[in-house]
Amino acid sequence: MAFSDSSRQSLIPNFLYSPSSTTNLLIAKTANYSTPSLFPSPSPPTDSQNFMIPAPSEPFGKIEMYSPRFYAACTAGGILSCGLTHMTVTPLDLVKCNMQIDPVKYKSITSGFGILLKEQGVRGFFRGWVPTLLGYSAQGACKFGFYEFFKKYYSDIAGPEYATKYKTLIYLAGSASAEVIADIALCPMEAVKVRVQTQPGFARGLGDGLPKFVRSEGVLGLYKGLVPLWGRQIPYTMMKFASFETIVEMLYKYAIPTPKNECSKSFQLGVSFAGGYVAGVLCAIVSHPADNLVSFLNNAKGASVGDAVKKLGVWGLFTRGLPLRIVMIGTLTGAQWGIYDAFKVFVGLPTTGGAAPPAAIEAAKS
């Protein structure tokens, strides 16, 4: 059986498959029929080739840019990139949240890890990993999927000339629009996660934590932190996507002598990780005050933004837990872009960044 060079090999053994025309011809010859047929005769098969069936299509096929399959692939990549990375850094997130809520007890990163290890053991470092995985998987699906959608949508509205001229504004608008939706998906799990992580006696995890939270504060209580969450995540995501796109473009333009389309896929993924890490550091700084607010409000029943500012102070809002969050978010964002672009490469799509806006690409094709 012959395949073109661009064809992907099936995961099922090749000897079971053959193009239908070849299969029919083999069956016809074996059965001495003049008309090819997949069901030639009730007589017993005399050749193992009779069991051959038409070759399946490629596992993913060719995904057209900005088609429904394209957005579905980006959504799946977002689930993997955000869900897995946030779950992996659960111990860091746990220490950060406790430093924000009880700075007297958790005075530093080192002492924070020591206190948690002494009081809760190794298993305590992964408290809240289930709501973290589910919440950030849902957020990642909306964040990346809708970002690609809104980026194309706003580029089409602007037209090729203005989409190129004001591409940074398109990145900012697309990411902000996507994050509004993504945070609605994240907020309930974030509320339970913070409560489980910062109040050890509250619940063991999501299974008992979610019902207990709802009984205590009602369903709407799960969205008590939505506005502060928007305040944290929208600037974070705008910085995450706009700075990443700009950094990657600058790297290919000024630092890498080879054009992007001539670089290997593994090299492109390395650029994605590097650009993502730098973007993550900027994200952490921009969104940190709101992150402190979210942790405070989700931990204290009936607390308000004013209560948080009064207790933490303006300086505390900007600095408490910031060094740890810079390390965590930098690594997290770099890994997210690496995983997201790796998945895109896996399904046959180009990596993100370093290219003209969608409207300009479409105009060039026409």
Secondary structure, 3 states (H helix, E strand, C coil): CCCCCCCCCCCCCHHHEECHHHHHHHHHHHHCCCCCCCCCCCCCCCCHHHHCEECCCCCCCCCCCCCHHHHHHHHHHHHHHHHHHHHHCHHHHHHHHHHHHCCCCCCCHHHHHHHHHHHHCHHHHHCCHHHHHHHHHHHHHHHHHHHHHHHHHHHHHHHHHHHHHCHHHHHHHHHHHHHHHHHHHHHHHHHHHHHHHHCCCCCCCHHHHHHHHHHHHCHHHHHCCHHHHHHHHHHHHHHHHHHHHHHHHHHHHHHCCCCHHHCCHHHHHHHHHHHHHHHHHHHHHHHHHHHHHHHHHHHCCCCCHHHHHHHHHHHHHHHCCHHHHHHHHHHHHHHHHHHHHHHHHHCCCCCCCCCCCHHHHHHHHC
